[in-house]
């Protein structure tokens, strides 16, 4: 099969790329393009060229599997150079998702015509990288620096309408996009339009070149901590170079920075998560299973979680019935959803006309019989086994044959819930994370009797509604909360042994978490964990006392920290410090100071140890699945690659030895390395 071909439409040459599934710009394709472009340059019969693609998208980016390998010529830069040296108009016909290197190729063309649904982006920052084929130089010259900063530092896509308004594309055309690009090329030839390259267009940078301090003001406004500590800084410097340096020098520095980032631990970690997410959705015994389409969904419960789940279905264009047993509670849920949509529209993340369309897909009901026509039903009621049993007993009577019955439980036994029904094969866990309309993680819990069909349906619908589904087995807390409980227990122990809340949180934010564990507990509400611990027979000496004092976190203005009225900023509280010291004395725990590194290891290494047990028990299929769960569900910094990947980078021997030290210091066996961790460390291997 030819990866690229040239055909003539009159005097217009049409270069068609055909490298399924997403026309990734790998070495073979780059070589084919350079060869065709060179030939077209010397072909007097060709007056202009159109670059288009077969399949569902224009070039969707570079082949990420080539990252970390020695660069092979021709590079993407060579493809763009061949376009820029053409001497005749080259028009990119954009559709689908032109991103990364594919978008950079389009920026190297003289003109760009886009289909209405096109979304363009330079998402490299999300892989710990930055554009490496001219994106930091050409995009600000077309769109202006403010737009370029926002796109490159976030990595988020913009639509064709926005790209047209920003000057990135020259036309948005309905119908056959290749035909529209050919027509545009003919006009460009007939009108003898100037062939000004994006790299040579400085008019949108002129003011910044006259006053470079303006760049710093724009950078401060656009900067966000995305992609780790290194890549955003490098991207910013490259954008600064667009103002301060001649374009060729800036391009060369951009490429050097890109190649250095490719070799960084930061980027390796984020590429690990990229591939791990892909692998997580692959369940070996589901490869031949063809789940049916979900045409209608139902959600039981209109609280925070149920409302968020209903929004997920509506966002994907799936009609959903949301059911609550009280009209007042149902009205609150509907109001919450509308408020969330309005807030999204105010931030520019949603067109106002889409609000009515999405709300129109959400159908309220107060009678459980409304589940009758749903292909999938997600229960999101209070986390109580008795209530779950009541709901699933009713669903057994009311749901249509073949419907998937999903529970959103975060830690209860899915098998026990399934046993309530006469169709346990239809029951599966779908553990969404709060807020469900925002968080990407979805733990899909496979019960003992869950059928391949039900499991495959849950995984498929998870992907359709924009989640990162990870299949896990049944145990208390599944994967994420089982490991989270280990960290919570260790946090309490460290408080008693000598650390203060602000020291623990500072160590973890220094590691890369957006918030420390105690600030997160205050945000979520300490009473939630307190209620769960009482139900399960566990205790947390410090947190339990805070709850008994009515200190539930931000909602009461007091938790582990103090909060001023209307403020979410935590302030240390001497009363809490005194409580911790007094409790340690009462329990005869000797306190001592901790270094930040020791705090991080005391919290993370027991989690890694529990992850090893989870793998050994078959609760998770792969170490990468655990990493995806912790990055997308619990805020583990993506540039660290997840807990298991992070342990690999340190070496499992080191992790194992430190756990043994913790066990010796504690005088008990809770930190003794798990058998799988011990085995891999002895063999000099990592989690794979």
Secondary structure as the mmCIF struct_conf table of DSSP 4:
data_model
#
loop_
_struct_conf.conf_type_id
_struct_conf.id
_struct_conf.beg_label_comp_id
_struct_conf.beg_label_asym_id
_struct_conf.beg_label_seq_id
_struct_conf.end_label_comp_id
_struct_conf.end_label_asym_id
_struct_conf.end_label_seq_id
BEND BEND1 UNK A 3 UNK A 3
STRN STRN1 UNK A 4 UNK A 9
TURN_TY1_P TURN_TY1_P1 UNK A 10 UNK A 11
STRN STRN2 UNK A 12 UNK A 17
TURN_TY1_P TURN_TY1_P2 UNK A 20 UNK A 23
STRN STRN3 UNK A 25 UNK A 25
HELX_RH_AL_P HELX_RH_AL_P1 UNK A 27 UNK A 41
TURN_TY1_P TURN_TY1_P3 UNK A 42 UNK A 42
TURN_TY1_P TURN_TY1_P4 UNK A 44 UNK A 45
STRN STRN4 UNK A 48 UNK A 53
BEND BEND2 UNK A 54 UNK A 54
TURN_TY1_P TURN_TY1_P5 UNK A 55 UNK A 56
BEND BEND3 UNK A 57 UNK A 58
STRN STRN5 UNK A 62 UNK A 62
HELX_RH_3T_P HELX_RH_3T_P1 UNK A 64 UNK A 66
TURN_TY1_P TURN_TY1_P6 UNK A 67 UNK A 68
BEND BEND4 UNK A 69 UNK A 69
HELX_LH_PP_P HELX_LH_PP_P1 UNK A 70 UNK A 71
BEND BEND5 UNK A 73 UNK A 74
HELX_RH_AL_P HELX_RH_AL_P2 UNK A 76 UNK A 84
TURN_TY1_P TURN_TY1_P7 UNK A 85 UNK A 85
BEND BEND6 UNK A 87 UNK A 88
STRN STRN6 UNK A 89 UNK A 94
BEND BEND7 UNK A 96 UNK A 96
STRN STRN7 UNK A 99 UNK A 99
HELX_RH_AL_P HELX_RH_AL_P3 UNK A 100 UNK A 108
BEND BEND8 UNK A 109 UNK A 110
STRN STRN8 UNK A 111 UNK A 114
TURN_TY1_P TURN_TY1_P8 UNK A 116 UNK A 117
STRN STRN9 UNK A 119 UNK A 120
STRN STRN10 UNK A 121 UNK A 121
HELX_RH_3T_P HELX_RH_3T_P2 UNK A 123 UNK A 127
TURN_TY1_P TURN_TY1_P9 UNK A 128 UNK A 128
BEND BEND9 UNK A 133 UNK A 134
HELX_RH_AL_P HELX_RH_AL_P4 UNK A 135 UNK A 143
HELX_RH_AL_P HELX_RH_AL_P5 UNK A 145 UNK A 154
STRN STRN11 UNK A 158 UNK A 159
HELX_RH_AL_P HELX_RH_AL_P6 UNK A 160 UNK A 166
TURN_TY1_P TURN_TY1_P10 UNK A 167 UNK A 167
BEND BEND10 UNK A 168 UNK A 168
BEND BEND11 UNK A 170 UNK A 170
STRN STRN12 UNK A 171 UNK A 172
BEND BEND12 UNK A 175 UNK A 175
HELX_RH_AL_P HELX_RH_AL_P7 UNK A 177 UNK A 190
TURN_TY1_P TURN_TY1_P11 UNK A 191 UNK A 192
HELX_RH_3T_P HELX_RH_3T_P3 UNK A 198 UNK A 200
HELX_RH_3T_P HELX_RH_3T_P4 UNK A 203 UNK A 205
HELX_RH_AL_P HELX_RH_AL_P8 UNK A 206 UNK A 210
TURN_TY1_P TURN_TY1_P12 UNK A 212 UNK A 212
HELX_RH_AL_P HELX_RH_AL_P9 UNK A 213 UNK A 222
BEND BEND13 UNK A 227 UNK A 227
TURN_TY1_P TURN_TY1_P13 UNK A 229 UNK A 230
HELX_RH_AL_P HELX_RH_AL_P10 UNK A 231 UNK A 244
BEND BEND14 UNK A 245 UNK A 245
HELX_RH_AL_P HELX_RH_AL_P11 UNK A 247 UNK A 262
TURN_TY1_P TURN_TY1_P14 UNK A 263 UNK A 263
BEND BEND15 UNK A 264 UNK A 264
HELX_RH_AL_P HELX_RH_AL_P12 UNK A 265 UNK A 280
TURN_TY1_P TURN_TY1_P15 UNK A 281 UNK A 281
HELX_RH_3T_P HELX_RH_3T_P5 UNK A 284 UNK A 286
TURN_TY1_P TURN_TY1_P16 UNK A 287 UNK A 288
HELX_LH_PP_P HELX_LH_PP_P2 UNK A 291 UNK A 293
STRN STRN13 UNK A 296 UNK A 300
BEND BEND16 UNK A 303 UNK A 303
HELX_RH_AL_P HELX_RH_AL_P13 UNK A 304 UNK A 315
TURN_TY1_P TURN_TY1_P17 UNK A 316 UNK A 317
STRN STRN14 UNK A 319 UNK A 323
BEND BEND17 UNK A 325 UNK A 326
HELX_RH_AL_P HELX_RH_AL_P14 UNK A 327 UNK A 346
TURN_TY1_P TURN_TY1_P18 UNK A 347 UNK A 348
BEND BEND18 UNK A 349 UNK A 350
HELX_RH_AL_P HELX_RH_AL_P15 UNK A 352 UNK A 360
TURN_TY1_P TURN_TY1_P19 UNK A 361 UNK A 361
STRN STRN15 UNK A 362 UNK A 365
BEND BEND19 UNK A 366 UNK A 367
HELX_RH_3T_P HELX_RH_3T_P6 UNK A 368 UNK A 371
TURN_TY1_P TURN_TY1_P20 UNK A 372 UNK A 373
BEND BEND20 UNK A 375 UNK A 375
STRN STRN16 UNK A 376 UNK A 379
BEND BEND21 UNK A 383 UNK A 383
HELX_RH_AL_P HELX_RH_AL_P16 UNK A 385 UNK A 398
BEND BEND22 UNK A 399 UNK A 399
HELX_LH_PP_P HELX_LH_PP_P3 UNK A 400 UNK A 400
TURN_TY1_P TURN_TY1_P21 UNK A 401 UNK A 402
STRN STRN17 UNK A 404 UNK A 407
BEND BEND23 UNK A 410 UNK A 412
HELX_RH_AL_P HELX_RH_AL_P17 UNK A 414 UNK A 418
TURN_TY1_P TURN_TY1_P22 UNK A 419 UNK A 420
BEND BEND24 UNK A 421 UNK A 422
HELX_RH_3T_P HELX_RH_3T_P7 UNK A 424 UNK A 426
STRN STRN18 UNK A 427 UNK A 432
BEND BEND25 UNK A 434 UNK A 435
TURN_TY1_P TURN_TY1_P23 UNK A 436 UNK A 438
STRN STRN19 UNK A 441 UNK A 445
TURN_TY1_P TURN_TY1_P24 UNK A 448 UNK A 449
HELX_RH_AL_P HELX_RH_AL_P18 UNK A 452 UNK A 464
TURN_TY1_P TURN_TY1_P25 UNK A 465 UNK A 466
STRN STRN20 UNK A 468 UNK A 472
BEND BEND26 UNK A 475 UNK A 475
TURN_TY1_P TURN_TY1_P26 UNK A 476 UNK A 479
HELX_RH_AL_P HELX_RH_AL_P19 UNK A 480 UNK A 497
TURN_TY1_P TURN_TY1_P27 UNK A 498 UNK A 498
HELX_RH_AL_P HELX_RH_AL_P20 UNK A 501 UNK A 511
TURN_TY1_P TURN_TY1_P28 UNK A 512 UNK A 512
BEND BEND27 UNK A 514 UNK A 515
HELX_RH_AL_P HELX_RH_AL_P21 UNK A 517 UNK A 524
HELX_RH_AL_P HELX_RH_AL_P22 UNK A 526 UNK A 536
TURN_TY1_P TURN_TY1_P29 UNK A 537 UNK A 537
HELX_RH_AL_P HELX_RH_AL_P23 UNK A 541 UNK A 548
TURN_TY1_P TURN_TY1_P30 UNK A 549 UNK A 550
STRN STRN21 UNK A 553 UNK A 553
HELX_RH_3T_P HELX_RH_3T_P8 UNK A 554 UNK A 556
TURN_TY1_P TURN_TY1_P31 UNK A 557 UNK A 557
STRN STRN22 UNK A 558 UNK A 558
BEND BEND28 UNK A 559 UNK A 561
STRN STRN23 UNK A 562 UNK A 562
TURN_TY1_P TURN_TY1_P32 UNK A 565 UNK A 566
STRN STRN24 UNK A 571 UNK A 571
HELX_RH_AL_P HELX_RH_AL_P24 UNK A 574 UNK A 586
TURN_TY1_P TURN_TY1_P33 UNK A 587 UNK A 588
HELX_LH_PP_P HELX_LH_PP_P4 UNK A 589 UNK A 591
HELX_RH_AL_P HELX_RH_AL_P25 UNK A 596 UNK A 617
TURN_TY1_P TURN_TY1_P34 UNK A 618 UNK A 618
BEND BEND29 UNK A 619 UNK A 619
STRN STRN25 UNK A 620 UNK A 620
BEND BEND30 UNK A 621 UNK A 621
HELX_RH_AL_P HELX_RH_AL_P26 UNK A 623 UNK A 634
HELX_RH_3T_P HELX_RH_3T_P9 UNK A 638 UNK A 640
TURN_TY1_P TURN_TY1_P35 UNK A 641 UNK A 641
HELX_RH_AL_P HELX_RH_AL_P27 UNK A 643 UNK A 650
HELX_RH_AL_P HELX_RH_AL_P28 UNK A 652 UNK A 666
TURN_TY1_P TURN_TY1_P36 UNK A 667 UNK A 667
BEND BEND31 UNK A 668 UNK A 669
TURN_TY1_P TURN_TY1_P37 UNK A 670 UNK A 671
BEND BEND32 UNK A 672 UNK A 672
HELX_LH_PP_P HELX_LH_PP_P5 UNK A 673 UNK A 674
HELX_RH_AL_P HELX_RH_AL_P29 UNK A 675 UNK A 682
TURN_TY1_P TURN_TY1_P38 UNK A 683 UNK A 684
#
